């Protein structure tokens, strides 16, 4: 992992400066470090003020890094004053890092001057110790003037700068017109290579120079080749620009999306997956309950099983009503899916429960555990947003389908073969997947408060599922004595 040091000013909005540098370094799997040259009060509209700390503090920061960490590459950004430029130049000459990229922050995209005239003169000494310099168009004009070159053509200006200080120059095309954005890499001997990309139409370009130079520094430390580094960084920045508008950061020229490439390479984050991972310990406890272990190996007492089914009948009747209520508050295919699921509750009760009960437990009253679970669903149903109830009923689908997969198959002579087979029913598994997808869609459009209520409802229902499976044995066969209205180990929701 390349260890990359950024020497630059700050941006409290995170779009430019050190903050952008660290994001760009991390986006390219580098380890980012940062030395502050200036505290800049800026946002997406421009710079408000700049505070430059004493250069002794700057040198202490630089030495603190180099005394302890082997630095693979350095990116130099905003320096602010001639004294800071000279201090950084002296440190570079002392430490001699393998790769040095200088983004000569003199003029911001907004037009703000970020380096005084004396600092511009001091910059000439710094460039002599740099490997690559990445000016924007206004900065390239300033550097060309310092090199004694008066040229309107950016490539000609870049050749003058490259020859004057024996440094590679990246003449960026972001300020040019047209449908292409071409950057030209100019070597000290005048040779060039053009890196082209389609122009991304966006006003959100805050921090592009900082981000690009940091990406190049990270990639050159990994690959050891400037052309590979520039090409890779440019492709990354193009994607970051494409994602910039969706960030909605600031009301001016917003930042680029530093995580765009990484996000595209990863599966989209799903709320239901996060909820499932969150209840992993509950699931592990569920599959180890004596009830399910006995069901799997056939040793479960038939009377205990019948008592469990009696409570499940009570549950299914209420559960079906909740599914029907969700269907009534839904539209299209979603409404039809919820409606079919509600009808399935009655069918399951008739097909499995009533046949097995055979009158022995048909009149059992609702057990407090079952009542507590149903009270939880009633509370979820009272939420103004149906998404909360949808999340609350989801564990009954997900947990049962998961239990079926965990239990495996049962031989025909197994005493609970019909029940184990029902757990593993492919149609039910498909129904569970459809319902999960529908709940995910509801979570996608929910605001954070509703999404948080959904997560809590899902977690609490999963706790009740565990309590339901524990119920027959936790109570020693007495299905009427408990008065508990909370599932085991309940963590009540924290109100924010």
N, C-alpha and C positions, 0 to 999 in steps of 0.2 A: 504494500500500500504506500503510494508516494506521500511523503511528508512535506507539505507545502505551506510556506509562510507567506501570509499577506501583510504588507506594510501599507497602511492606508487610513483614510478618515472614516468616520462613521456615518450611518444613515438610520435614524430612529424608525423610519418606516420599513426598513429591511430590504429595500429594492436596489440599493447601490452600496458602494463602499465595502467596508469589512463584512457587513452582514451578507451582501450579495456574493462576495468572494467565497465565504465559507460555504454557502449553499452550492455554488458552482463546483467547488472542490469536492464536496460530499457527493454531488451528482455524478462525479467521475471516479468515485470510489477512492478518493484521497483523504488523508488525514490533515485537516486544516488547522492552522495556527494563525494568530492575529496579533499584530503590534499596532497600537493606535498612534497615529500621527496628529490627528486633529479631531476634536469633537464638533460635529457639524449639525446644526439645527436645520434640517431640510425635510421636505416632503415631496409629493408628486407635483407640486407647483413650483418648487425652486428652493434656493438656499436662503435662510433667514439670518443666520449668524454662524461664525466659525471661531472656535477657541483652540489655539495651538498651545499645548502644554510645554513646559520647559524642556529643552532638548536633553537635559540630563535624565529626565524621566524616560524619554524616548530611547536613549542609549542603554539605560538600565533594562528596559523591556527587550531590546535587541540582544543584549548580552545574556539575559536570563534564558532566552531561547537557545542561542548558539552554544552557551556553556553546557547545556544539558541534552539537547536534541540534535541529531544529525538531520540537517535540512537538505532535502532533495531538490527543491526548487523554490524560488522566491518570486512573488509577484509584487511589484511596487506600484502603488496607486497614488492617491492624493497626498502631497507633501506640504503644500501650503506656503512655506516660507523658505528663503535661501538657507537659513540656519538648519532647517530640517533636511533639506536636500543635501547639504554638505555632511551632516551627521550620518545619513543613510549611505552616502557615497563612501565615506570612510569605513563604515562597518562592512560594506560589501567587499572593499579591497582587503580588509583584514580577514574575513571569513571565507571568501571565494566559494560561494555556493555553486553547484554544478550548472544550474540553469537560472538565468535572471530574465524575467519578463517585466518591462516597464510600460505601464499605461500612463503616459505623461498627462496627468489630469491638470490641465491648465484652464480649459473652458468647458463647462458642462453643456449637455445637449440643450438645456434651457437658456443658454447664453451667459450664465453666471461665470465671472472670472474666479478661478479657484487657486491661482498661483500668481504672486506679484511679479513685477518686472525683474527685480533682483534674483528671484527664484528661477525665472526663466533662464537667466544667464548661468546660474549654478547648475541647471539641468544639463548643460553641455558636458560637464565632467561626469555626471552620472551615466549619461548615454554611452560613454566610452567603456563603462564596466558592465553594460547590459548586453544580452545576447539578441533580444528581440524587443522592438518598441512598437506599440499598437495605438497610434494617435487617431483621433477622429479628424474630420476634415479641417475644422478650425485650428486644431492643435498641430496638424501636419503643416499648415501654412506658417504657423509660428516657428516650428522647428526648421522648416526650409529657409525662412528668413535668417535664423541664427546660423544656418550653414552657408549663407551667402547665395542662396538660390531663389530666384524670383520666377516661379512657374505656376501657371494656372492649372496645368495638367497634374493631377495627383501622383501619377506614376513617375513623372519627371521629378516632382518634388521629393518623392520617396527615394529615388535614386540618389539625389543630392544628399539627403540625410544619411542614407546607408553608407555612401562613400566617405562622408565627412567624419563619421564616428565608428566606422567599421562595425556596423550593427545591422541586423536584419530588420526590415521595416515591413509592417503589414498595413498597406494603404486600404482602408475599409471603404466599402461602397454603400454603406447604409444611408448616406445623405444624398446620394445621386438619385436621379429620376429613373423612369422606366419600370419594366416588369421583372427585371433581374437585379439582384444585389451581388455584385462581383467584388471580391476582395483580392488584392494583388500582393503577393509575397515577393519582396524585392531584396535580393542578396547584395552584399557590399560590392561584388563584382558586376552588378547591374543585371544579372539574370533574374527572371521573373517566373512566377507560376500563378495562374489565375484560379481562384476557388469561386465557383458560381453556385447560385441558389435562387429559386424564385423569390421575388420580393414579397414579404408579408405585409399586408396593408393593416396597420394598427398604429394608434397614437401611444400605445403603452410600450415605450421603449426605454423607460427609466432604468439606468444601470446596465445597459447592454455592453458598454465598453469594459466596465469592471468585471462583468460575468464572463465575457469572452476571453479576456486576458488571463483570468484565473483558471478557466477551463484549459487553455493552451498550456499554462504552466504545469498543471496536473498531468496532462497527457504527454507532454515532452519528457517529464520525469519518468513516466512509465515506458514510453516507446523509444526515447532517445533520438527522435527524428522530428524536425520542425514541420515538415510538410504533412506527415501523418497527424501531428498534434493540431495544426491549423485546420486541416480538413475535418477531423473529428469534432473539433470545437465548433466549427461553423455549422455543421449538420445539427449538432445539439442546440445551438442558439436559434436556428431556424424553427425547430420544434418548440423551443421555449417562447418564441415570439408568437407562434400560432396559438399557443395556449394562454397568451397574456390577457386577452379580453375577458376570458372566463374567470379570472382571479377576482375582479371587482375590488381592487385595492386602490383607494384614493380616488379623488375626483378630478385629478389632473392627468399628467402623463404617468400612467401606472407602470409597475415593474413587469418583467418577463416571468414566465412560469418555469422556475428552475427544475421542478420535478416532472416536467411533461414527459420526457423520454422514459424515465423510470416508471411513471404511472402507466404508460402505454404498454410496458413490458410485463406488468404485473396484473393479476386478476383484479377486476374491479372490487373494491371493498364492499362486502355485503353485511347488512345489519344482522340478518338471521344467522350467518356464519359466526359473527362475533358473539351473539347470544348463546349459540350452541357450545362454543369454546368456553364461555363463561360458566356453564353448568356442568362441565366435565366431571367434577368431583361428585355431583349429585347423580350423574348417570352411572358412574362407577359403583356408587353405593346402591343404586337401584338394581343393577344386574346381580349384585351379591345378596339381595334379600333372600331369606329362607323360602319365601313364597315362590319366587322365580327359580331358585335352585331346585326346589322340590318339583315344580312344574316341569322343568327340563329333564330331570332324571326319573320322573314318574313316581316319586315317593310322597308327593303332596297328599295330605289327608283329604279325602273326598268331601267330608263335611265342612272342613275349613274352606275348601275351594267353593262349595255351594254358598257358604256365607259371604265370601268375597263377591261372587256373582250377584247375590242379592243387592249388595251395595252398588255394584256396577250398573245394575238395572236402574236404580234410583238416579245414578249419575247420568246415564245415557239419555234418560227422558229429559232431564233439564238441559243437558249438553245439546241435544237436538234442537231444543227451543232457541238456544243461543245461536246455533248455526243458522237457523231459519231467520233470526233477527238480523244477522249479518247479511244474509241474502237479500232481505227486504231493504237494506240500506246500501246495496251494491247495484251495479248495472252490468248489462251485457253478459259475457262469458263468465265473469267472476260471480255474478248473482246465480247463474245456473250451476256452477260448481259448488257453491255453498249450499244451494238448495238440495242437490243430489247427496251431499254429505249429511245433511239433516235427515233425509229419508233413510239413509244408510244406518243411522243410529237405531231407528225402530226395527229395521230388518235384522240387524245384528242381535238385538235383544230377543227377537222372536226365534231366530234360527239357533242361537247357542244358549242363551241364558235360560229361557223358559223351559227348554227341553231338559237341561241339566238340573234345574232347580226342582222340577217335578213336584212342586208343592211343598217341599221340605222347608224352604226358607222364603217362600213367596211373600210372606207377611212380615218379614223382618223390617223394623223401623229404620229410618235413615240414621246411620252411625255418625257421631260427631265429626269424624275425619271427613267423611263424604259431605256432611253439611258444611264444614269449613271450606272445602274446595269449592262447593257450589256458591257459597257466600262470596268467595273471591271472584268467581266469574260474574256474579251479580254486580259486584262493585265495578268490575271492568266494563260491564254493559252500561253502567250509569255514566261513564265518561262521554263527554260530548262528541269525541272523535271515535268512530267505529274501529279505527285502526288498533286502538288499545284492546278492545274485545277480541279482535282477530289475532293479536299477538298472544292473548291469554288462552285461546282455544288451541293454538298451534302445538303446544307440547303434547297434547293427547294424540295428535297425528305423528309427530316426530318421534316421541319416546316409544310408542307402540311399534312403529316401523323399525326402529333401531333395536328394540328388544327382540323382535322377530328375527332380525339378521344375526343377533348374538346367540339366540337359542338354538339355531340350526334346525335340522329336520328331525322328525320323530318317526319311528317305524310304525307300521299299521296297527300293531298290537299294543302300542303305547297307550296308557289309560287317558292321556290328555292329547292324543294325536290331533283331534279336530281343533282344539284350541291353539296348539302350537302351529298348526298349519294356517290357522286364521291370522296369527301374528305375521307369518311370512307371506301372506297373500300378495301377489305381484300387483294386483289392481289397487289394493290399499296403499302399497308403497308408491305407486304412481300418483294416487290421490294425494298422499302426503307431500310429494314433490310439487304438485300443482298448487296446493294450498300454501306451501312455503314460498313459492314464487309470487303468489298474490300478496302475501303479507310483506314480502320484500318490496314490492311495488308501492304498497301503502307507506312503508318506512321511507322510501326514496323521496316521496313528496311531502312527508311530515316535517314540521318544524322541530328544532331540538327538544323542546319541552315535551311534545307528543312522542317523539322517538324515545326519549328517556322513560316516559310512562309505559311505552310498549316493551322496552327492555325489562323493566321491573315486573310487568305483568307476566312476561314469558318466564322469567326466573322464578317467580312465586308459584306459577302453575307447575313448573318442573319440580319444585319442592313438594307441592301437594301430590304430584305423581309418585314421588318416593314415599311419602306418608301413606298413600293409598296401598302401595305394595307391602309396606311394613304392617299395615293395620291388622291383618288376621293373626300374626304371631306376636306383635308387640303387646297385644291385649290378652294373650294367653287363651284365646278362643272366645273370650267374652266380648261380644260385638255390640254391647249396649252400655258399658260402664263408663267409658271415657267421656270427659266433657271438654277435651282440648279443642280449641277453635283455630289453633295455629299449627302449621306443619313443623316438623322437627328442625331446629337450627335456623328458624326464620330470622332474616335480617329485615327489619321494617324499612320501608322506603324513606330516604332522607329528603325532606322538602327543601327545595332550593328557592 
